[in-house]
Amino acid sequence: MNLKGCIGVFAVSVALGVGGFFALNPSPSAAATLTPEQRAALQTQYDQLQQEIAQYQKVIDDTKAKEKSLQGDVTTLNATIAKAQTEIKQRTVQINQLSDQINQKTQTITSLEDRLAQGQDALAKLLRQKQQTESSSLVEVALSSGSVSDFFDSVDQIDQLDQSLQQHFDELRGVKTETEQQKAQLAAQQSAQQDARYSAQLLQKQVTQTKQQKVQLLTETKGQESEYNQVLAQKQQQAAAIRAQLFNLRDTQGISFGSALQYATVAGNATGVRPALILAILSQESDLGNNIGSCYITSLVTGDGVSKINGAAYEKVMKAPRDTDPFETLMDAVGRQWATAPVSCPLGRTYSTSRGYGGAMGPSQFIPSTWVLFEPRITAALGTSGTPDPFDPQAAIAATALYLKDLGAAAGGYTAERNAACKYYSGRSCDSRSPVNYTYGNSVIAKAETFQNNIDFLNNL
């Protein structure tokens, strides 16, 4: 979709406890605020589980460093299962800790909102008093006073009323600011809890799959080392097939998955964005590209164009001169003809302000004016010089990674990655009230999980 025009511009509902493995491990402490002793016990348990995870990881690393063997593979699988099971326990502890923090934060917010409501009532009362006081002139106050002393007492009361109003203003501002901060912290804790639940769900899948791999390995080899080499050869053939499979990219020729993974790994190292997510976004954009079609620009002056599929005319495919000028310069720099370089079509042949423009280029679907802004960062990420080509897979993958980083994907975790995907599509976080946006983010996360499984398989050979 062409929605990267402004910078900054699976449905895994993780319903744990509803038929999921968390239903087997209910925690009564999660329903109420914990005592300090309970919090300390949870933290101790969390730290102990972290030590166990590190030990299992050491077994995996040590075994992989040795020559491949049946016993080595079985040892690695056992350690992988044990590590994942321990991580599930750790996620459960983490979820309980977060539940306690969420309960505390909710109570704090409720208390602050009560203070805010009471303060607003008191402020309204003071304002009414001030209005009544100011409706009388000082001359009237002086004439109605029995003595000079009474007059100055009345003036002092007005000054005190002004001071009280200022104090209430200051207090309410402080309470409002604190309430907003507490709500922001609550939202972060709720996101962290959702991330932990999703992570635990993936770990449970990993346990199931790894157990199946172990059974299959022992069945195929009959527990004999001599049969192991044949199984290893089959795995290597499977890995070669994964690397060779075509990775489709929008408005450009497909490349092998091995090349795509290599480019995504380089981009991931430069940005901190998970390679599987980068590939998932590009795969999603390619699927959308097959449905929406593309256009050619016919006039750099007006930005008009035609469909490259049937030649139908489109008004203002690209915004002129904001995008047509850099488009011409960019195509000249990378050795392409602007008239035959495909760009995205707008959603409708007749221009209107509500329809907007198309004009996005290549796999990453950046409009020309945005691509120009990203050029220095793309070349820095790739360690190259010159003008990056938006139709080049490596440059497009780097651009996608950089944009995802700007959208918060480098933070990692289900919530950050899913929201980054939704923002990549529409500029907004995922919201179930926006079905298209919501569906896009869920689809990207599902694709990322599949890509991650393939990446893990290749890395574990």
C-alpha positions as semicolon CSV with decimal commas, in nm:
position;residue;x (nm);y (nm);z (nm)
1;M;0,000;0,000;0,000
2;N;0,112;0,355;-0,065
3;L;0,102;0,488;0,290
4;K;0,467;0,568;0,353
5;G;0,429;0,921;0,218
6;C;0,494;1,090;0,551
7;I;0,775;1,005;0,789
8;G;0,635;0,927;1,124
9;V;0,335;0,930;0,897
10;F;-0,270;-1,318;1,374
11;A;-0,480;-1,178;1,534
12;V;-0,328;-1,355;1,813
13;S;-0,571;-1,245;2,075
14;V;-0,362;-1,419;2,331
15;A;-0,660;-1,525;2,535
16;L;-0,461;-1,717;2,790
17;G;-0,659;-1,901;3,044
18;V;-0,925;-1,984;2,784
19;G;-0,825;-2,326;2,664
20;G;-0,457;-2,228;2,678
21;F;-0,181;-2,370;2,893
22;F;-0,207;-2,086;3,145
23;A;-0,544;-2,223;3,247
24;L;-0,349;-2,513;3,398
25;N;-0,147;-2,282;3,621
26;P;-0,384;-2,026;3,772
27;S;-0,227;-1,781;4,011
28;P;-0,453;-1,654;4,288
29;S;-0,208;-1,376;4,364
30;A;-0,262;-1,226;4,018
31;A;-0,617;-1,125;4,105
32;A;-0,518;-0,898;4,392
33;T;-0,231;-0,676;4,493
34;L;0,057;-0,879;4,634
35;T;0,223;-0,832;4,969
36;P;0,592;-0,727;4,979
37;E;0,684;-1,083;5,082
38;Q;0,497;-1,229;4,783
39;R;0,665;-0,985;4,546
40;A;1,008;-1,079;4,685
41;A;0,929;-1,449;4,644
42;L;0,824;-1,396;4,282
43;Q;1,142;-1,205;4,206
44;T;1,353;-1,481;4,362
45;Q;1,171;-1,741;4,155
46;Y;1,220;-1,532;3,840
47;D;1,596;-1,499;3,905
48;Q;1,634;-1,873;3,971
49;L;1,456;-1,956;3,645
50;Q;1,686;-1,715;3,460
51;Q;1,987;-1,908;3,593
52;E;1,835;-2,237;3,476
53;I;1,769;-2,091;3,130
54;A;2,135;-1,982;3,104
55;Q;2,248;-2,334;3,200
56;Y;2,033;-2,498;2,933
57;Q;2,159;-2,246;2,675
58;K;2,517;-2,340;2,765
59;V;2,438;-2,707;2,699
60;I;2,291;-2,613;2,360
61;D;2,591;-2,397;2,266
62;D;2,847;-2,652;2,383
63;T;2,676;-2,936;2,197
64;K;2,644;-2,738;1,874
65;A;3,014;-2,655;1,889
66;K;3,095;-3,026;1,869
67;E;3,079;-3,245;1,562
68;K;2,726;-3,333;1,450
69;S;2,608;-3,666;1,587
70;L;2,286;-3,843;1,680
71;Q;2,365;-3,818;2,051
72;G;2,453;-3,451;2,007
73;D;2,124;-3,377;1,833
74;V;1,926;-3,560;2,101
75;T;2,112;-3,370;2,372
76;T;2,041;-3,039;2,196
77;L;1,672;-3,122;2,155
78;N;1,642;-3,220;2,522
79;A;1,812;-2,899;2,631
80;T;1,593;-2,695;2,394
81;I;1,278;-2,850;2,540
82;A;1,396;-2,795;2,897
83;K;1,496;-2,436;2,824
84;A;1,163;-2,355;2,661
85;Q;0,969;-2,515;2,949
86;T;1,170;-2,310;3,198
87;E;1,112;-1,993;2,996
88;I;0,737;-2,066;3,006
89;K;0,756;-2,082;3,386
90;Q;0,950;-1,757;3,386
91;R;0,690;-1,589;3,165
92;T;0,420;-1,705;3,408
93;V;0,609;-1,544;3,696
94;Q;0,655;-1,229;3,488
95;I;0,284;-1,216;3,406
96;N;0,198;-1,246;3,776
97;Q;0,442;-0,967;3,858
98;L;0,290;-0,747;3,589
99;S;-0,062;-0,829;3,708
100;D;0,034;-0,705;4,053
101;Q;0,186;-0,388;3,908
102;I;-0,124;-0,332;3,693
103;N;-0,349;-0,372;3,998
104;Q;-0,138;-0,123;4,194
105;K;-0,135;0,121;3,905
106;T;-0,511;0,092;3,856
107;Q;-0,570;0,167;4,224
108;T;-0,337;0,467;4,204
109;I;-0,517;0,601;3,896
110;T;-0,857;0,556;4,063
111;S;-0,734;0,748;4,367
112;L;-0,592;1,025;4,149
113;E;-0,911;1,052;3,947
114;D;-1,108;1,082;4,273
115;R;-0,875;1,361;4,385
116;L;-0,915;1,526;4,048
117;A;-1,296;1,515;4,070
118;Q;-1,295;1,650;4,426
119;G;-1,051;1,923;4,329
120;Q;-1,267;2,024;4,035
121;D;-1,570;2,052;4,263
122;A;-1,374;2,265;4,511
123;L;-1,239;2,479;4,229
124;A;-1,590;2,533;4,090
125;K;-1,706;2,645;4,433
126;L;-1,417;2,891;4,467
127;L;-1,482;3,028;4,119
128;R;-1,846;3,088;4,205
129;Q;-1,739;3,270;4,522
130;K;-1,493;3,480;4,325
131;Q;-1,758;3,564;4,065
132;Q;-1,998;3,676;4,339
133;T;-1,725;3,884;4,503
134;E;-1,618;4,048;4,178
135;S;-1,980;4,139;4,094
136;S;-1,956;4,406;4,365
137;S;-1,725;4,702;4,315
138;L;-1,476;4,805;4,583
139;V;-1,680;5,125;4,628
140;E;-1,988;4,919;4,711
141;V;-1,783;4,704;4,949
142;A;-1,648;5,018;5,121
143;L;-1,992;5,178;5,155
144;S;-2,143;4,858;5,292
145;S;-1,862;4,813;5,549
146;G;-1,931;4,933;5,899
147;S;-1,578;5,067;5,942
148;V;-1,244;5,103;5,765
149;S;-1,131;4,790;5,946
150;D;-1,426;4,594;5,804
151;F;-1,341;4,720;5,454
152;F;-0,981;4,599;5,471
153;D;-1,099;4,270;5,614
154;S;-1,317;4,230;5,302
155;V;-1,024;4,315;5,073
156;D;-0,806;4,061;5,256
157;Q;-1,074;3,799;5,202
158;I;-1,066;3,869;4,826
159;D;-0,684;3,830;4,824
160;Q;-0,713;3,505;5,019
161;L;-0,971;3,382;4,770
162;D;-0,732;3,457;4,481
163;Q;-0,451;3,271;4,661
164;S;-0,678;2,973;4,723
165;L;-0,774;2,967;4,356
166;Q;-0,408;2,971;4,250
167;Q;-0,326;2,688;4,491
168;H;-0,614;2,480;4,355
169;F;-0,506;2,549;3,996
170;D;-0,151;2,435;4,076
171;E;-0,268;2,126;4,263
172;L;-0,508;2,022;3,989
173;R;-0,240;2,065;3,723
174;G;-0,010;1,843;3,928
175;V;-0,277;1,577;3,985
176;K;-0,370;1,580;3,616
177;T;-0,006;1,545;3,507
178;E;0,053;1,260;3,753
179;T;-0,266;1,087;3,636
180;E;-0,152;1,102;3,273
181;Q;0,191;0,966;3,367
182;Q;0,037;0,680;3,565
183;K;-0,193;0,594;3,272
184;A;0,105;0,587;3,033
185;Q;0,290;0,354;3,271
186;L;-0,020;0,135;3,299
187;A;-0,044;0,107;2,920
188;A;0,323;0,004;2,905
189;Q;0,269;-0,263;3,172
190;Q;-0,037;-0,396;2,992
191;S;0,163;-0,417;2,668
192;A;0,445;-0,598;2,850
193;Q;0,195;-0,846;2,992
194;Q;0,051;-0,909;2,645
195;D;0,404;-0,959;2,509
196;A;0,483;-1,213;2,783
197;R;0,165;-1,406;2,711
198;Y;0,232;-1,417;2,337
199;S;0,593;-1,521;2,399
200;A;0,477;-1,801;2,628
201;Q;0,233;-1,917;2,363
202;L;0,513;-1,938;2,105
203;L;0,734;-2,121;2,354
204;Q;0,461;-2,379;2,413
205;K;0,445;-2,437;2,037
206;Q;0,823;-2,475;2,035
207;V;0,808;-2,740;2,308
208;T;0,548;-2,937;2,114
209;Q;0,740;-2,912;1,786
210;T;1,076;-2,999;1,943
211;K;0,930;-3,306;2,113
212;Q;0,793;-3,416;1,776
213;Q;1,135;-3,361;1,617
214;K;1,299;-3,574;1,884
215;V;1,050;-3,860;1,837
216;Q;1,088;-3,838;1,459
217;L;1,469;-3,837;1,480
218;L;1,481;-4,142;1,706
219;T;1,223;-4,321;1,491
220;E;1,409;-4,257;1,165
221;T;1,750;-4,351;1,304
222;K;1,621;-4,633;1,528
223;G;1,865;-4,492;1,781
224;Q;2,161;-4,594;1,563
225;E;2,444;-4,353;1,483
226;S;2,496;-4,523;1,145
227;E;2,149;-4,413;1,030
228;Y;2,202;-4,056;1,141
229;N;2,397;-3,940;0,836
230;Q;2,102;-4,019;0,610
231;V;1,870;-3,809;0,828
232;L;2,126;-3,527;0,831
233;A;2,144;-3,535;0,451
234;Q;1,765;-3,504;0,432
235;K;1,776;-3,200;0,660
236;Q;2,042;-3,040;0,443
237;Q;1,827;-3,098;0,133
238;Q;1,534;-2,937;0,313
239;A;1,753;-2,639;0,406
240;A;1,869;-2,602;0,046
241;A;1,505;-2,603;-0,070
242;I;1,416;-2,330;0,182
243;R;1,706;-2,112;0,071
244;A;1,619;-2,160;-0,297
245;Q;1,246;-2,095;-0,278
246;L;1,135;-1,775;-0,447
247;F;1,077;-1,473;-0,226
248;N;0,836;-1,251;-0,415
249;L;0,887;-0,876;-0,409
250;R;0,645;-0,615;-0,532
251;D;0,722;-0,445;-0,865
252;T;1,052;-0,627;-0,907
253;Q;1,182;-0,975;-0,982
254;G;1,168;-1,231;-0,705
255;I;1,485;-1,338;-0,530
256;S;1,580;-1,653;-0,342
257;F;1,482;-1,675;0,022
258;G;1,851;-1,721;0,104
259;S;1,935;-1,383;-0,051
260;A;1,637;-1,216;0,112
261;L;1,740;-1,352;0,451
262;Q;2,098;-1,235;0,398
263;Y;1,980;-0,882;0,314
264;A;1,731;-0,880;0,604
265;T;2,001;-0,996;0,845
266;V;2,232;-0,712;0,740
267;A;1,946;-0,463;0,772
268;G;1,843;-0,612;1,106
269;N;2,193;-0,580;1,245
270;A;2,200;-0,215;1,138
271;T;1,858;-0,127;1,282
272;G;1,780;-0,376;1,560
273;V;1,464;-0,489;1,379
274;R;1,405;-0,866;1,367
275;P;1,480;-1,004;1,016
276;A;1,166;-1,221;1,023
277;L;0,951;-0,909;1,069
278;I;1,126;-0,728;0,782
279;L;1,059;-1,023;0,551
280;A;0,699;-1,048;0,671
281;I;0,630;-0,682;0,585
282;L;0,777;-0,720;0,237
283;S;0,586;-1,043;0,181
284;Q;0,263;-0,871;0,287
285;E;0,333;-0,576;0,056
286;S;0,399;-0,816;-0,232
287;D;0,067;-0,992;-0,175
288;L;-0,111;-0,658;-0,174
289;G;0,077;-0,555;-0,487
290;N;-0,061;-0,855;-0,674
291;N;-0,414;-0,733;-0,602
292;I;-0,379;-0,357;-0,650
293;G;-0,167;-0,340;-0,966
294;S;0,076;-0,063;-1,068
295;C;0,096;0,243;-1,289
296;Y;0,339;0,429;-1,513
297;I;0,381;0,806;-1,499
298;T;0,302;0,980;-1,828
299;S;0,352;1,344;-1,724
300;L;0,601;1,485;-1,476
301;V;0,419;1,818;-1,491
302;T;0,078;1,691;-1,378
303;G;0,173;1,356;-1,226
304;D;-0,086;1,179;-1,444
305;G;-0,030;0,819;-1,543
306;V;-0,173;0,497;-1,686
307;S;-0,224;0,142;-1,566
308;K;0,059;-0,083;-1,679
309;I;-0,196;-0,366;-1,695
310;N;-0,462;-0,225;-1,927
311;G;-0,349;0,130;-2,017
312;A;-0,638;0,298;-1,833
313;A;-0,571;0,665;-1,758
314;Y;-0,524;0,781;-1,397
315;E;-0,531;1,143;-1,284
316;K;-0,247;1,258;-1,057
317;V;-0,089;0,922;-0,986
318;M;0,203;1,109;-0,829
319;K;0,195;1,448;-0,659
320;A;0,367;1,714;-0,868
321;P;0,618;1,862;-0,818
322;R;0,674;1,724;-0,465
323;D;0,733;1,371;-0,594
324;T;0,767;1,401;-0,969
325;D;1,083;1,614;-0,947
326;P;1,276;1,377;-0,715
327;F;1,135;1,081;-0,911
328;E;1,292;1,205;-1,233
329;T;1,624;1,281;-1,062
330;L;1,626;0,945;-0,882
331;M;1,552;0,738;-1,191
332;D;1,829;0,917;-1,383
333;A;2,073;0,848;-1,098
334;V;2,001;0,473;-1,090
335;G;1,992;0,434;-1,468
336;R;1,618;0,382;-1,515
337;Q;1,364;0,549;-1,744
338;W;1,102;0,726;-1,536
339;A;0,831;0,657;-1,795
340;T;0,874;0,279;-1,762
341;A;0,942;0,257;-1,387
342;P;0,632;0,107;-1,220
343;V;0,474;0,293;-0,927
344;S;0,161;0,220;-0,726
345;C;-0,175;0,328;-0,864
346;P;-0,407;0,541;-0,651
347;L;-0,735;0,388;-0,536
348;G;-0,944;0,538;-0,813
349;R;-0,879;0,681;-1,160
350;T;-1,025;1,026;-1,092
351;Y;-0,844;1,254;-0,849
352;S;-1,009;1,388;-0,535
353;T;-0,865;1,508;-0,206
354;S;-1,019;1,208;-0,030
355;R;-0,865;0,966;-0,283
356;G;-0,512;1,106;-0,259
357;Y;-0,215;0,984;-0,463
358;G;-0,026;0,668;-0,549
359;G;0,329;0,691;-0,679
360;A;0,506;0,457;-0,434
361;M;0,807;0,268;-0,567
362;G;0,942;-0,083;-0,542
363;P;0,915;-0,349;-0,271
364;S;0,921;-0,104;0,020
365;Q;0,657;0,124;-0,139
366;F;0,817;0,460;-0,056
367;I;0,709;0,770;-0,247
368;P;1,004;0,955;-0,410
369;S;1,016;1,248;-0,165
370;T;1,036;1,006;0,130
371;W;1,294;0,781;-0,038
372;V;1,522;1,082;-0,090
373;L;1,510;1,157;0,282
374;F;1,606;0,797;0,362
375;E;1,889;0,774;0,106
376;P;2,178;0,866;0,344
377;R;2,055;0,618;0,606
378;I;2,012;0,341;0,348
379;T;2,367;0,379;0,216
380;A;2,500;0,392;0,574
381;A;2,311;0,074;0,668
382;L;2,444;-0,107;0,361
383;G;2,795;0,040;0,383
384;T;2,773;0,155;0,021
385;S;2,798;0,482;-0,169
386;G;2,596;0,639;-0,446
387;T;2,220;0,661;-0,487
388;P;2,028;0,355;-0,363
389;D;1,781;0,212;-0,612
390;P;1,426;0,171;-0,470
391;F;1,374;-0,127;-0,702
392;D;1,688;-0,306;-0,580
393;P;1,591;-0,578;-0,328
394;Q;1,881;-0,510;-0,091
395;A;1,815;-0,134;-0,080
396;A;1,439;-0,190;-0,044
397;I;1,489;-0,433;0,245
398;A;1,720;-0,184;0,418
399;A;1,463;0,094;0,371
400;T;1,187;-0,123;0,517
401;A;1,403;-0,203;0,821
402;L;1,484;0,166;0,878
403;Y;1,119;0,267;0,856
404;L;1,016;-0,014;1,093
405;K;1,280;0,108;1,337
406;D;1,131;0,458;1,321
407;L;0,792;0,302;1,398
408;G;0,921;0,133;1,714
409;A;0,975;-0,224;1,592
410;A;1,332;-0,238;1,725
411;A;1,188;-0,252;2,079
412;G;1,089;-0,611;2,000
413;G;0,799;-0,808;2,138
414;Y;0,449;-0,875;2,010
415;T;0,297;-0,534;2,085
416;A;0,578;-0,320;1,942
417;E;0,616;-0,528;1,625
418;R;0,243;-0,555;1,560
419;N;0,186;-0,182;1,610
420;A;0,484;-0,105;1,384
421;A;0,328;-0,323;1,113
422;C;-0,005;-0,142;1,142
423;K;0,170;0,196;1,131
424;Y;0,369;0,084;0,824
425;Y;0,035;0,024;0,652
426;S;-0,176;0,314;0,774
427;G;0,027;0,541;1,002
428;R;-0,179;0,430;1,307
429;S;-0,136;0,168;1,578
430;C;-0,343;-0,150;1,556
431;D;-0,706;-0,093;1,646
432;S;-0,983;-0,353;1,623
433;R;-1,220;-0,071;1,526
434;S;-1,025;-0,038;1,198
435;P;-1,065;-0,387;1,041
436;V;-0,829;-0,338;0,746
437;N;-0,552;-0,193;0,962
438;Y;-0,603;-0,459;1,232
439;T;-0,604;-0,743;0,979
440;Y;-0,283;-0,617;0,816
441;G;-0,094;-0,617;1,148
442;N;-0,223;-0,964;1,241
443;S;-0,127;-1,104;0,902
444;V;0,226;-0,963;0,927
445;I;0,278;-1,120;1,272
446;A;0,156;-1,459;1,143
447;K;0,395;-1,436;0,846
448;A;0,681;-1,335;1,078
449;E;0,623;-1,648;1,288
450;T;0,648;-1,868;0,976
451;F;0,964;-1,692;0,859
452;Q;1,116;-1,723;1,207
453;N;1,056;-2,100;1,202
454;N;1,243;-2,128;0,871
455;I;1,525;-1,908;1,000
456;D;1,557;-2,114;1,317
457;F;1,565;-2,436;1,112
458;L;1,848;-2,301;0,895
459;N;2,042;-2,174;1,196
460;N;2,012;-2,506;1,382
461;L;2,169;-2,721;1,111
